[in-house]
Each structure stands twice: as structure tokens, then as C-alpha cells.
């Protein structure tokens, strides 16, 4: 179960990335964020905007092989 969920289906990539970094910045360590979307460019760039050592990737599915929707779940690391 995620502490926060963002649904980016049918949104623009730049808005999605900005909103995700804003929400992630307000999260407490060990909280989880689930992201759903449909834009393959956003999926590819999503985790590139966060420092690599700031999160753990818990789950990633979809958006490949013709699937229209992807889901990514990350947990914020302790500082």
C-alpha cells in the first residue's frame, strides 16, 4: 500500500515530472509513492529527475510491449 499515489494518465511529461518531485520532496523517509501513467517518455524520465540514492525502486510494471499504462512504486530513503 502506497502512502501517496499520483495518476499521470493523460498528462504532459513536464507537468508530471514537476509534480512528482514536489510530492517526493514533501514525503518522509520510508514513505512510499505510487505513480501511474501512460506516457512512455515520462516513464523513462521519471526516476532520472530524482537523485539515485534518494529512493528504492519497489515495483515497476507495464508501459512496455504495447501496454498503455505503467505503475511504479518507490520508497524514500533515510537521509
mmCIF file of the N, C-alpha and C atoms, coordinates in Angstrom:
data_MODEL
# 
_entry.id   MODEL 
# 
loop_
_atom_site.group_PDB 
_atom_site.id 
_atom_site.type_symbol 
_atom_site.label_atom_id 
_atom_site.label_alt_id 
_atom_site.label_comp_id 
_atom_site.label_asym_id 
_atom_site.label_entity_id 
_atom_site.label_seq_id 
_atom_site.pdbx_PDB_ins_code 
_atom_site.Cartn_x 
_atom_site.Cartn_y 
_atom_site.Cartn_z 
_atom_site.occupancy 
_atom_site.B_iso_or_equiv 
_atom_site.pdbx_formal_charge 
_atom_site.auth_seq_id 
_atom_site.auth_comp_id 
_atom_site.auth_asym_id 
_atom_site.auth_atom_id 
_atom_site.pdbx_PDB_model_num 
ATOM 1   N N  . UNK A 1 1  ? 0.843  -1.188 0.000   1.00 0.00 ? 1  UNK A N  1 
ATOM 2   C CA . UNK A 1 1  ? 0.000  0.000  0.000   1.00 0.00 ? 1  UNK A CA 1 
ATOM 3   C C  . UNK A 1 1  ? 0.882  1.243  0.000   1.00 0.00 ? 1  UNK A C  1 
ATOM 4   N N  . UNK A 1 2  ? 0.621  2.148  -0.898  1.00 0.00 ? 2  UNK A N  1 
ATOM 5   C CA . UNK A 1 2  ? 1.409  3.370  -1.013  1.00 0.00 ? 2  UNK A CA 1 
ATOM 6   C C  . UNK A 1 2  ? 0.882  4.448  -0.066  1.00 0.00 ? 2  UNK A C  1 
ATOM 7   N N  . UNK A 1 3  ? 1.791  5.278  0.425   1.00 0.00 ? 3  UNK A N  1 
ATOM 8   C CA . UNK A 1 3  ? 1.395  6.417  1.253   1.00 0.00 ? 3  UNK A CA 1 
ATOM 9   C C  . UNK A 1 3  ? 0.795  7.525  0.398   1.00 0.00 ? 3  UNK A C  1 
ATOM 10  N N  . UNK A 1 4  ? 1.242  7.607  -0.848  1.00 0.00 ? 4  UNK A N  1 
ATOM 11  C CA . UNK A 1 4  ? 0.774  8.640  -1.769  1.00 0.00 ? 4  UNK A CA 1 
ATOM 12  C C  . UNK A 1 4  ? 0.713  8.043  -3.167  1.00 0.00 ? 4  UNK A C  1 
ATOM 13  N N  . UNK A 1 5  ? -0.313 8.418  -3.929  1.00 0.00 ? 5  UNK A N  1 
ATOM 14  C CA . UNK A 1 5  ? -0.464 7.931  -5.296  1.00 0.00 ? 5  UNK A CA 1 
ATOM 15  C C  . UNK A 1 5  ? -0.665 9.105  -6.231  1.00 0.00 ? 5  UNK A C  1 
ATOM 16  N N  . UNK A 1 6  ? 0.069  9.087  -7.332  1.00 0.00 ? 6  UNK A N  1 
ATOM 17  C CA . UNK A 1 6  ? -0.079 10.098 -8.374  1.00 0.00 ? 6  UNK A CA 1 
ATOM 18  C C  . UNK A 1 6  ? -0.527 9.405  -9.651  1.00 0.00 ? 6  UNK A C  1 
ATOM 19  N N  . UNK A 1 7  ? -1.556 9.947  -10.282 1.00 0.00 ? 7  UNK A N  1 
ATOM 20  C CA . UNK A 1 7  ? -2.072 9.389  -11.528 1.00 0.00 ? 7  UNK A CA 1 
ATOM 21  C C  . UNK A 1 7  ? -1.774 10.376 -12.645 1.00 0.00 ? 7  UNK A C  1 
ATOM 22  N N  . UNK A 1 8  ? -0.836 10.013 -13.516 1.00 0.00 ? 8  UNK A N  1 
ATOM 23  C CA . UNK A 1 8  ? -0.415 10.885 -14.596 1.00 0.00 ? 8  UNK A CA 1 
ATOM 24  C C  . UNK A 1 8  ? -0.935 10.432 -15.955 1.00 0.00 ? 8  UNK A C  1 
ATOM 25  N N  . UNK A 1 9  ? -1.935 9.590  -15.973 1.00 0.00 ? 9  UNK A N  1 
ATOM 26  C CA . UNK A 1 9  ? -2.508 9.205  -17.257 1.00 0.00 ? 9  UNK A CA 1 
ATOM 27  C C  . UNK A 1 9  ? -3.104 10.446 -17.905 1.00 0.00 ? 9  UNK A C  1 
ATOM 28  N N  . UNK A 1 10 ? -2.806 10.625 -19.182 1.00 0.00 ? 10 UNK A N  1 
ATOM 29  C CA . UNK A 1 10 ? -3.313 11.750 -19.983 1.00 0.00 ? 10 UNK A CA 1 
ATOM 30  C C  . UNK A 1 10 ? -2.809 13.108 -19.506 1.00 0.00 ? 10 UNK A C  1 
ATOM 31  N N  . UNK A 1 11 ? -1.578 13.166 -18.978 1.00 0.00 ? 11 UNK A N  1 
ATOM 32  C CA . UNK A 1 11 ? -0.968 14.451 -18.622 1.00 0.00 ? 11 UNK A CA 1 
ATOM 33  C C  . UNK A 1 11 ? 0.340  14.616 -19.385 1.00 0.00 ? 11 UNK A C  1 
ATOM 34  N N  . UNK A 1 12 ? 0.846  15.846 -19.413 1.00 0.00 ? 12 UNK A N  1 
ATOM 35  C CA . UNK A 1 12 ? 2.085  16.155 -20.113 1.00 0.00 ? 12 UNK A CA 1 
ATOM 36  C C  . UNK A 1 12 ? 3.289  15.786 -19.266 1.00 0.00 ? 12 UNK A C  1 
ATOM 37  N N  . UNK A 1 13 ? 4.356  15.401 -19.920 1.00 0.00 ? 13 UNK A N  1 
ATOM 38  C CA . UNK A 1 13 ? 5.560  14.919 -19.250 1.00 0.00 ? 13 UNK A CA 1 
ATOM 39  C C  . UNK A 1 13 ? 6.137  15.944 -18.286 1.00 0.00 ? 13 UNK A C  1 
ATOM 40  N N  . UNK A 1 14 ? 6.294  17.187 -18.712 1.00 0.00 ? 14 UNK A N  1 
ATOM 41  C CA . UNK A 1 14 ? 6.930  18.184 -17.845 1.00 0.00 ? 14 UNK A CA 1 
ATOM 42  C C  . UNK A 1 14 ? 6.106  18.424 -16.577 1.00 0.00 ? 14 UNK A C  1 
ATOM 43  N N  . UNK A 1 15 ? 4.794  18.450 -16.685 1.00 0.00 ? 15 UNK A N  1 
ATOM 44  C CA . UNK A 1 15 ? 3.945  18.604 -15.504 1.00 0.00 ? 15 UNK A CA 1 
ATOM 45  C C  . UNK A 1 15 ? 4.102  17.414 -14.573 1.00 0.00 ? 15 UNK A C  1 
ATOM 46  N N  . UNK A 1 16 ? 4.119  16.225 -15.135 1.00 0.00 ? 16 UNK A N  1 
ATOM 47  C CA . UNK A 1 16 ? 4.240  15.006 -14.332 1.00 0.00 ? 16 UNK A CA 1 
ATOM 48  C C  . UNK A 1 16 ? 5.539  14.995 -13.539 1.00 0.00 ? 16 UNK A C  1 
ATOM 49  N N  . UNK A 1 17 ? 6.640  15.318 -14.191 1.00 0.00 ? 17 UNK A N  1 
ATOM 50  C CA . UNK A 1 17 ? 7.939  15.307 -13.520 1.00 0.00 ? 17 UNK A CA 1 
ATOM 51  C C  . UNK A 1 17 ? 8.007  16.357 -12.419 1.00 0.00 ? 17 UNK A C  1 
ATOM 52  N N  . UNK A 1 18 ? 7.462  17.536 -12.680 1.00 0.00 ? 18 UNK A N  1 
ATOM 53  C CA . UNK A 1 18 ? 7.455  18.602 -11.679 1.00 0.00 ? 18 UNK A CA 1 
ATOM 54  C C  . UNK A 1 18 ? 6.616  18.212 -10.464 1.00 0.00 ? 18 UNK A C  1 
ATOM 55  N N  . UNK A 1 19 ? 5.440  17.685 -10.695 1.00 0.00 ? 19 UNK A N  1 
ATOM 56  C CA . UNK A 1 19 ? 4.551  17.287 -9.601  1.00 0.00 ? 19 UNK A CA 1 
ATOM 57  C C  . UNK A 1 19 ? 5.161  16.159 -8.771  1.00 0.00 ? 19 UNK A C  1 
ATOM 58  N N  . UNK A 1 20 ? 5.770  15.185 -9.460  1.00 0.00 ? 20 UNK A N  1 
ATOM 59  C CA . UNK A 1 20 ? 6.370  14.064 -8.743  1.00 0.00 ? 20 UNK A CA 1 
ATOM 60  C C  . UNK A 1 20 ? 7.511  14.539 -7.831  1.00 0.00 ? 20 UNK A C  1 
ATOM 61  N N  . UNK A 1 21 ? 8.386  15.402 -8.325  1.00 0.00 ? 21 UNK A N  1 
ATOM 62  C CA . UNK A 1 21 ? 9.497  15.877 -7.492  1.00 0.00 ? 21 UNK A CA 1 
ATOM 63  C C  . UNK A 1 21 ? 8.983  16.710 -6.326  1.00 0.00 ? 21 UNK A C  1 
ATOM 64  N N  . UNK A 1 22 ? 7.912  17.457 -6.541  1.00 0.00 ? 22 UNK A N  1 
ATOM 65  C CA . UNK A 1 22 ? 7.317  18.250 -5.458  1.00 0.00 ? 22 UNK A CA 1 
ATOM 66  C C  . UNK A 1 22 ? 6.767  17.342 -4.356  1.00 0.00 ? 22 UNK A C  1 
ATOM 67  N N  . UNK A 1 23 ? 6.004  16.338 -4.741  1.00 0.00 ? 23 UNK A N  1 
ATOM 68  C CA . UNK A 1 23 ? 5.420  15.410 -3.767  1.00 0.00 ? 23 UNK A CA 1 
ATOM 69  C C  . UNK A 1 23 ? 6.519  14.605 -3.077  1.00 0.00 ? 23 UNK A C  1 
ATOM 70  N N  . UNK A 1 24 ? 7.478  14.109 -3.826  1.00 0.00 ? 24 UNK A N  1 
ATOM 71  C CA . UNK A 1 24 ? 8.566  13.323 -3.254  1.00 0.00 ? 24 UNK A CA 1 
ATOM 72  C C  . UNK A 1 24 ? 9.360  14.142 -2.238  1.00 0.00 ? 24 UNK A C  1 
ATOM 73  N N  . UNK A 1 25 ? 9.574  15.408 -2.509  1.00 0.00 ? 25 UNK A N  1 
ATOM 74  C CA . UNK A 1 25 ? 10.301 16.279 -1.588  1.00 0.00 ? 25 UNK A CA 1 
ATOM 75  C C  . UNK A 1 25 ? 9.596  16.464 -0.257  1.00 0.00 ? 25 UNK A C  1 
ATOM 76  N N  . UNK A 1 26 ? 8.272  16.408 -0.242  1.00 0.00 ? 26 UNK A N  1 
ATOM 77  C CA . UNK A 1 26 ? 7.491  16.574 0.991   1.00 0.00 ? 26 UNK A CA 1 
ATOM 78  C C  . UNK A 1 26 ? 7.330  15.274 1.774   1.00 0.00 ? 26 UNK A C  1 
ATOM 79  N N  . UNK A 1 27 ? 7.662  14.165 1.149   1.00 0.00 ? 27 UNK A N  1 
ATOM 80  C CA . UNK A 1 27 ? 7.492  12.869 1.814   1.00 0.00 ? 27 UNK A CA 1 
ATOM 81  C C  . UNK A 1 27 ? 8.518  12.674 2.923   1.00 0.00 ? 27 UNK A C  1 
ATOM 82  N N  . UNK A 1 28 ? 8.147  11.865 3.901   1.00 0.00 ? 28 UNK A N  1 
ATOM 83  C CA . UNK A 1 28 ? 9.048  11.487 4.983   1.00 0.00 ? 28 UNK A CA 1 
ATOM 84  C C  . UNK A 1 28 ? 9.817  10.231 4.574   1.00 0.00 ? 28 UNK A C  1 
ATOM 85  N N  . UNK A 1 29 ? 11.012 10.020 5.146   1.00 0.00 ? 29 UNK A N  1 
ATOM 86  C CA . UNK A 1 29 ? 11.751 8.787  4.858   1.00 0.00 ? 29 UNK A CA 1 
ATOM 87  C C  . UNK A 1 29 ? 10.888 7.552  5.160   1.00 0.00 ? 29 UNK A C  1 
ATOM 88  N N  . UNK A 1 30 ? 11.039 6.547  4.338   1.00 0.00 ? 30 UNK A N  1 
ATOM 89  C CA . UNK A 1 30 ? 10.333 5.271  4.411   1.00 0.00 ? 30 UNK A CA 1 
ATOM 90  C C  . UNK A 1 30 ? 8.901  5.321  3.889   1.00 0.00 ? 30 UNK A C  1 
ATOM 91  N N  . UNK A 1 31 ? 8.398  6.483  3.504   1.00 0.00 ? 31 UNK A N  1 
ATOM 92  C CA . UNK A 1 31 ? 7.079  6.551  2.876   1.00 0.00 ? 31 UNK A CA 1 
ATOM 93  C C  . UNK A 1 31 ? 7.195  6.113  1.425   1.00 0.00 ? 31 UNK A C  1 
ATOM 94  N N  . UNK A 1 32 ? 6.096  5.594  0.893   1.00 0.00 ? 32 UNK A N  1 
ATOM 95  C CA . UNK A 1 32 ? 6.109  5.106  -0.476  1.00 0.00 ? 32 UNK A CA 1 
ATOM 96  C C  . UNK A 1 32 ? 5.229  5.976  -1.379  1.00 0.00 ? 32 UNK A C  1 
ATOM 97  N N  . UNK A 1 33 ? 5.635  6.047  -2.630  1.00 0.00 ? 33 UNK A N  1 
ATOM 98  C CA . UNK A 1 33 ? 4.932  6.814  -3.643  1.00 0.00 ? 33 UNK A CA 1 
ATOM 99  C C  . UNK A 1 33 ? 4.644  5.885  -4.811  1.00 0.00 ? 33 UNK A C  1 
ATOM 100 N N  . UNK A 1 34 ? 3.375  5.832  -5.211  1.00 0.00 ? 34 UNK A N  1 
ATOM 101 C CA . UNK A 1 34 ? 2.996  5.036  -6.372  1.00 0.00 ? 34 UNK A CA 1 
ATOM 102 C C  . UNK A 1 34 ? 2.611  5.992  -7.493  1.00 0.00 ? 34 UNK A C  1 
ATOM 103 N N  . UNK A 1 35 ? 3.153  5.729  -8.673  1.00 0.00 ? 35 UNK A N  1 
ATOM 104 C CA . UNK A 1 35 ? 2.943  6.587  -9.828  1.00 0.00 ? 35 UNK A CA 1 
ATOM 105 C C  . UNK A 1 35 ? 2.343  5.749  -10.948 1.00 0.00 ? 35 UNK A C  1 
ATOM 106 N N  . UNK A 1 36 ? 1.206  6.196  -11.480 1.00 0.00 ? 36 UNK A N  1 
ATOM 107 C CA . UNK A 1 36 ? 0.567  5.549  -12.624 1.00 0.00 ? 36 UNK A CA 1 
ATOM 108 C C  . UNK A 1 36 ? 0.594  6.542  -13.775 1.00 0.00 ? 36 UNK A C  1 
ATOM 109 N N  . UNK A 1 37 ? 0.846  6.048  -14.972 1.00 0.00 ? 37 UNK A N  1 
ATOM 110 C CA . UNK A 1 37 ? 0.874  6.943  -16.115 1.00 0.00 ? 37 UNK A CA 1 
ATOM 111 C C  . UNK A 1 37 ? 0.732  6.196  -17.418 1.00 0.00 ? 37 UNK A C  1 
ATOM 112 N N  . UNK A 1 38 ? 0.684  6.970  -18.506 1.00 0.00 ? 38 UNK A N  1 
ATOM 113 C CA . UNK A 1 38 ? 0.512  6.368  -19.822 1.00 0.00 ? 38 UNK A CA 1 
ATOM 114 C C  . UNK A 1 38 ? 1.520  6.880  -20.843 1.00 0.00 ? 38 UNK A C  1 
ATOM 115 N N  . UNK A 1 39 ? 2.272  7.923  -20.532 1.00 0.00 ? 39 UNK A N  1 
ATOM 116 C CA . UNK A 1 39 ? 3.243  8.490  -21.467 1.00 0.00 ? 39 UNK A CA 1 
ATOM 117 C C  . UNK A 1 39 ? 4.577  7.756  -21.324 1.00 0.00 ? 39 UNK A C  1 
ATOM 118 N N  . UNK A 1 40 ? 5.021  7.044  -22.372 1.00 0.00 ? 40 UNK A N  1 
ATOM 119 C CA . UNK A 1 40 ? 6.273  6.286  -22.265 1.00 0.00 ? 40 UNK A CA 1 
ATOM 120 C C  . UNK A 1 40 ? 7.490  7.176  -22.025 1.00 0.00 ? 40 UNK A C  1 
ATOM 121 N N  . UNK A 1 41 ? 7.466  8.422  -22.511 1.00 0.00 ? 41 UNK A N  1 
ATOM 122 C CA . UNK A 1 41 ? 8.584  9.338  -22.260 1.00 0.00 ? 41 UNK A CA 1 
ATOM 123 C C  . UNK A 1 41 ? 8.685  9.692  -20.783 1.00 0.00 ? 41 UNK A C  1 
ATOM 124 N N  . UNK A 1 42 ? 7.539  9.899  -20.146 1.00 0.00 ? 42 UNK A N  1 
ATOM 125 C CA . UNK A 1 42 ? 7.531  10.202 -18.714 1.00 0.00 ? 42 UNK A CA 1 
ATOM 126 C C  . UNK A 1 42 ? 8.063  9.015  -17.925 1.00 0.00 ? 42 UNK A C  1 
ATOM 127 N N  . UNK A 1 43 ? 7.636  7.823  -18.281 1.00 0.00 ? 43 UNK A N  1 
ATOM 128 C CA . UNK A 1 43 ? 8.105  6.629  -17.573 1.00 0.00 ? 43 UNK A CA 1 
ATOM 129 C C  . UNK A 1 43 ? 9.620  6.522  -17.638 1.00 0.00 ? 43 UNK A C  1 
ATOM 130 N N  . UNK A 1 44 ? 10.169 6.772  -18.803 1.00 0.00 ? 44 UNK A N  1 
ATOM 131 C CA . UNK A 1 44 ? 11.606 6.667  -18.993 1.00 0.00 ? 44 UNK A CA 1 
ATOM 132 C C  . UNK A 1 44 ? 12.359 7.730  -18.182 1.00 0.00 ? 44 UNK A C  1 
ATOM 133 N N  . UNK A 1 45 ? 11.799 8.937  -18.091 1.00 0.00 ? 45 UNK A N  1 
ATOM 134 C CA . UNK A 1 45 ? 12.487 10.056 -17.436 1.00 0.00 ? 45 UNK A CA 1 
ATOM 135 C C  . UNK A 1 45 ? 12.150 10.209 -15.962 1.00 0.00 ? 45 UNK A C  1 
ATOM 136 N N  . UNK A 1 46 ? 11.140 9.512  -15.502 1.00 0.00 ? 46 UNK A N  1 
ATOM 137 C CA . UNK A 1 46 ? 10.616 9.702  -14.159 1.00 0.00 ? 46 UNK A CA 1 
ATOM 138 C C  . UNK A 1 46 ? 11.674 9.624  -13.065 1.00 0.00 ? 46 UNK A C  1 
ATOM 139 N N  . UNK A 1 47 ? 12.438 8.564  -13.052 1.00 0.00 ? 47 UNK A N  1 
ATOM 140 C CA . UNK A 1 47 ? 13.406 8.370  -11.974 1.00 0.00 ? 47 UNK A CA 1 
ATOM 141 C C  . UNK A 1 47 ? 14.738 9.069  -12.236 1.00 0.00 ? 47 UNK A C  1 
ATOM 142 N N  . UNK A 1 48 ? 14.910 9.620  -13.439 1.00 0.00 ? 48 UNK A N  1 
ATOM 143 C CA . UNK A 1 48 ? 16.127 10.367 -13.737 1.00 0.00 ? 48 UNK A CA 1 
ATOM 144 C C  . UNK A 1 48 ? 16.153 11.721 -13.044 1.00 0.00 ? 48 UNK A C  1 
ATOM 145 N N  . UNK A 1 49 ? 14.998 12.245 -12.650 1.00 0.00 ? 49 UNK A N  1 
ATOM 146 C CA . UNK A 1 49 ? 14.946 13.562 -12.020 1.00 0.00 ? 49 UNK A CA 1 
ATOM 147 C C  . UNK A 1 49 ? 15.195 13.502 -10.517 1.00 0.00 ? 49 UNK A C  1 
ATOM 148 N N  . UNK A 1 50 ? 15.185 12.302 -9.956  1.00 0.00 ? 50 UNK A N  1 
ATOM 149 C CA . UNK A 1 50 ? 15.462 12.137 -8.521  1.00 0.00 ? 50 UNK A CA 1 
ATOM 150 C C  . UNK A 1 50 ? 16.892 11.663 -8.329  1.00 0.00 ? 50 UNK A C  1 
ATOM 151 N N  . UNK A 1 51 ? 17.579 12.145 -7.292  1.00 0.00 ? 51 UNK A N  1 
ATOM 152 C CA . UNK A 1 51 ? 18.916 11.616 -7.004  1.00 0.00 ? 51 UNK A CA 1 
ATOM 153 C C  . UNK A 1 51 ? 18.845 10.107 -6.792  1.00 0.00 ? 51 UNK A C  1 
ATOM 154 N N  . UNK A 1 52 ? 19.757 9.376  -7.395  1.00 0.00 ? 52 UNK A N  1 
ATOM 155 C CA . UNK A 1 52 ? 19.725 7.917  -7.375  1.00 0.00 ? 52 UNK A CA 1 
ATOM 156 C C  . UNK A 1 52 ? 19.734 7.333  -5.963  1.00 0.00 ? 52 UNK A C  1 
ATOM 157 N N  . UNK A 1 53 ? 20.391 8.001  -5.042  1.00 0.00 ? 53 UNK A N  1 
ATOM 158 C CA . UNK A 1 53 ? 20.491 7.470  -3.681  1.00 0.00 ? 53 UNK A CA 1 
ATOM 159 C C  . UNK A 1 53 ? 19.359 7.954  -2.762  1.00 0.00 ? 53 UNK A C  1 
ATOM 160 N N  . UNK A 1 54 ? 18.298 8.557  -3.340  1.00 0.00 ? 54 UNK A N  1 
ATOM 161 C CA . UNK A 1 54 ? 17.217 9.087  -2.513  1.00 0.00 ? 54 UNK A CA 1 
ATOM 162 C C  . UNK A 1 54 ? 15.999 8.167  -2.445  1.00 0.00 ? 54 UNK A C  1 
ATOM 163 N N  . UNK A 1 55 ? 15.991 7.086  -3.223  1.00 0.00 ? 55 UNK A N  1 
ATOM 164 C CA . UNK A 1 55 ? 14.827 6.216  -3.257  1.00 0.00 ? 55 UNK A CA 1 
ATOM 165 C C  . UNK A 1 55 ? 15.223 4.768  -3.530  1.00 0.00 ? 55 UNK A C  1 
ATOM 166 N N  . UNK A 1 56 ? 14.317 3.871  -3.186  1.00 0.00 ? 56 UNK A N  1 
ATOM 167 C CA . UNK A 1 56 ? 14.426 2.457  -3.557  1.00 0.00 ? 56 UNK A CA 1 
ATOM 168 C C  . UNK A 1 56 ? 13.263 2.150  -4.479  1.00 0.00 ? 56 UNK A C  1 
ATOM 169 N N  . UNK A 1 57 ? 13.544 1.518  -5.599  1.00 0.00 ? 57 UNK A N  1 
ATOM 170 C CA . UNK A 1 57 ? 12.504 1.098  -6.521  1.00 0.00 ? 57 UNK A CA 1 
ATOM 171 C C  . UNK A 1 57 ? 11.895 -0.190 -5.988  1.00 0.00 ? 57 UNK A C  1 
ATOM 172 N N  . UNK A 1 58 ? 10.621 -0.148 -5.638  1.00 0.00 ? 58 UNK A N  1 
ATOM 173 C CA . UNK A 1 58 ? 9.934  -1.303 -5.068  1.00 0.00 ? 58 UNK A CA 1 
ATOM 174 C C  . UNK A 1 58 ? 9.194  -2.108 -6.122  1.00 0.00 ? 58 UNK A C  1 
ATOM 175 N N  . UNK A 1 59 ? 8.681  -1.423 -7.148  1.00 0.00 ? 59 UNK A N  1 
ATOM 176 C CA . UNK A 1 59 ? 7.837  -2.100 -8.120  1.00 0.00 ? 59 UNK A CA 1 
ATOM 177 C C  . UNK A 1 59 ? 7.810  -1.287 -9.399  1.00 0.00 ? 59 UNK A C  1 
ATOM 178 N N  . UNK A 1 60 ? 7.872  -1.969 -10.522 1.00 0.00 ? 60 UNK A N  1 
ATOM 179 C CA . UNK A 1 60 ? 7.748  -1.320 -11.821 1.00 0.00 ? 60 UNK A CA 1 
ATOM 180 C C  . UNK A 1 60 ? 7.111  -2.309 -12.780 1.00 0.00 ? 60 UNK A C  1 
ATOM 181 N N  . UNK A 1 61 ? 6.004  -1.894 -13.400 1.00 0.00 ? 61 UNK A N  1 
ATOM 182 C CA . UNK A 1 61 ? 5.292  -2.804 -14.286 1.00 0.00 ? 61 UNK A CA 1 
ATOM 183 C C  . UNK A 1 61 ? 4.565  -2.017 -15.361 1.00 0.00 ? 61 UNK A C  1 
ATOM 184 N N  . UNK A 1 62 ? 4.457  -2.613 -16.537 1.00 0.00 ? 62 UNK A N  1 
ATOM 185 C CA . UNK A 1 62 ? 3.671  -2.048 -17.619 1.00 0.00 ? 62 UNK A CA 1 
ATOM 186 C C  . UNK A 1 62 ? 4.416  -1.017 -18.444 1.00 0.00 ? 62 UNK A C  1 
ATOM 187 N N  . UNK A 1 63 ? 3.691  -0.455 -19.400 1.00 0.00 ? 63 UNK A N  1 
ATOM 188 C CA . UNK A 1 63 ? 4.257  0.560  -20.273 1.00 0.00 ? 63 UNK A CA 1 
ATOM 189 C C  . UNK A 1 63 ? 5.188  0.006  -21.327 1.00 0.00 ? 63 UNK A C  1 
ATOM 190 N N  . UNK A 1 64 ? 5.323  -1.295 -21.389 1.00 0.00 ? 64 UNK A N  1 
ATOM 191 C CA . UNK A 1 64 ? 6.208  -1.930 -22.358 1.00 0.00 ? 64 UNK A CA 1 
ATOM 192 C C  . UNK A 1 64 ? 5.409  -2.967 -23.134 1.00 0.00 ? 64 UNK A C  1 
ATOM 193 N N  . UNK A 1 65 ? 5.872  -3.291 -24.302 1.00 0.00 ? 65 UNK A N  1 
ATOM 194 C CA . UNK A 1 65 ? 5.223  -4.349 -25.073 1.00 0.00 ? 65 UNK A CA 1 
ATOM 195 C C  . UNK A 1 65 ? 3.786  -4.036 -25.442 1.00 0.00 ? 65 UNK A C  1 
ATOM 196 N N  . UNK A 1 66 ? 3.493  -2.770 -25.706 1.00 0.00 ? 66 UNK A N  1 
ATOM 197 C CA . UNK A 1 66 ? 2.153  -2.393 -26.122 1.00 0.00 ? 66 UNK A CA 1 
ATOM 198 C C  . UNK A 1 66 ? 1.202  -2.049 -24.997 1.00 0.00 ? 66 UNK A C  1 
ATOM 199 N N  . UNK A 1 67 ? 1.634  -2.198 -23.751 1.00 0.00 ? 67 UNK A N  1 
ATOM 200 C CA . UNK A 1 67 ? 0.760  -1.820 -22.633 1.00 0.00 ? 67 UNK A CA 1 
ATOM 201 C C  . UNK A 1 67 ? 0.658  -0.302 -22.563 1.00 0.00 ? 67 UNK A C  1 
ATOM 202 N N  . UNK A 1 68 ? -0.531 0.201  -22.310 1.00 0.00 ? 68 UNK A N  1 
ATOM 203 C CA . UNK A 1 68 ? -0.765 1.640  -22.305 1.00 0.00 ? 68 UNK A CA 1 
ATOM 204 C C  . UNK A 1 68 ? -0.471 2.296  -20.963 1.00 0.00 ? 68 UNK A C  1 
ATOM 205 N N  . UNK A 1 69 ? -0.557 1.544  -19.880 1.00 0.00 ? 69 UNK A N  1 
ATOM 206 C CA . UNK A 1 69 ? -0.422 2.127  -18.547 1.00 0.00 ? 69 UNK A CA 1 
ATOM 207 C C  . UNK A 1 69 ? 0.724  1.455  -17.803 1.00 0.00 ? 69 UNK A C  1 
ATOM 208 N N  . UNK A 1 70 ? 1.505  2.262  -17.082 1.00 0.00 ? 70 UNK A N  1 
ATOM 209 C CA . UNK A 1 70 ? 2.571  1.728  -16.250 1.00 0.00 ? 70 UNK A CA 1 
ATOM 210 C C  . UNK A 1 70 ? 2.308  2.105  -14.793 1.00 0.00 ? 70 UNK A C  1 
ATOM 211 N N  . UNK A 1 71 ? 2.917  1.356  -13.895 1.00 0.00 ? 71 UNK A N  1 
ATOM 212 C CA . UNK A 1 71 ? 2.868  1.646  -12.462 1.00 0.00 ? 71 UNK A CA 1 
ATOM 213 C C  . UNK A 1 71 ? 4.274  1.511  -11.907 1.00 0.00 ? 71 UNK A C  1 
ATOM 214 N N  . UNK A 1 72 ? 4.686  2.504  -11.136 1.00 0.00 ? 72 UNK A N  1 
ATOM 215 C CA . UNK A 1 72 ? 5.990  2.495  -10.469 1.00 0.00 ? 72 UNK A CA 1 
ATOM 216 C C  . UNK A 1 72 ? 5.758  2.811  -9.001  1.00 0.00 ? 72 UNK A C  1 
ATOM 217 N N  . UNK A 1 73 ? 6.414  2.073  -8.115  1.00 0.00 ? 73 UNK A N  1 
ATOM 218 C CA . UNK A 1 73 ? 6.321  2.344  -6.677  1.00 0.00 ? 73 UNK A CA 1 
ATOM 219 C C  . UNK A 1 73 ? 7.726  2.513  -6.133  1.00 0.00 ? 73 UNK A C  1 
ATOM 220 N N  . UNK A 1 74 ? 7.968  3.623  -5.440  1.00 0.00 ? 74 UNK A N  1 
ATOM 221 C CA . UNK A 1 74 ? 9.277  3.886  -4.846  1.00 0.00 ? 74 UNK A CA 1 
ATOM 222 C C  . UNK A 1 74 ? 9.114  4.217  -3.360  1.00 0.00 ? 74 UNK A C  1 
ATOM 223 N N  . UNK A 1 75 ? 10.182 3.967  -2.611  1.00 0.00 ? 75 UNK A N  1 
ATOM 224 C CA . UNK A 1 75 ? 10.213 4.307  -1.187  1.00 0.00 ? 75 UNK A CA 1 
ATOM 225 C C  . UNK A 1 75 ? 11.331 5.324  -0.975  1.00 0.00 ? 75 UNK A C  1 
ATOM 226 N N  . UNK A 1 76 ? 11.032 6.384  -0.262  1.00 0.00 ? 76 UNK A N  1 
ATOM 227 C CA . UNK A 1 76 ? 12.041 7.400  0.033   1.00 0.00 ? 76 UNK A CA 1 
ATOM 228 C C  . UNK A 1 76 ? 13.011 6.859  1.070   1.00 0.00 ? 76 UNK A C  1 
ATOM 229 N N  . UNK A 1 77 ? 14.283 7.012  0.800   1.00 0.00 ? 77 UNK A N  1 
ATOM 230 C CA . UNK A 1 77 ? 15.312 6.536  1.734   1.00 0.00 ? 77 UNK A CA 1 
ATOM 231 C C  . UNK A 1 77 ? 15.526 7.537  2.869   1.00 0.00 ? 77 UNK A C  1 
ATOM 232 N N  . UNK A 1 78 ? 16.086 7.028  3.954   1.00 0.00 ? 78 UNK A N  1 
ATOM 233 C CA . UNK A 1 78 ? 16.511 7.886  5.057   1.00 0.00 ? 78 UNK A CA 1 
ATOM 234 C C  . UNK A 1 78 ? 17.694 8.704  4.588   1.00 0.00 ? 78 UNK A C  1 
ATOM 235 N N  . UNK A 1 79 ? 17.824 9.868  5.114   1.00 0.00 ? 79 UNK A N  1 
ATOM 236 C CA . UNK A 1 79 ? 18.932 10.745 4.693   1.00 0.00 ? 79 UNK A CA 1 
ATOM 237 C C  . UNK A 1 79 ? 20.206 10.386 5.352   1.00 0.00 ? 79 UNK A C  1 
# 
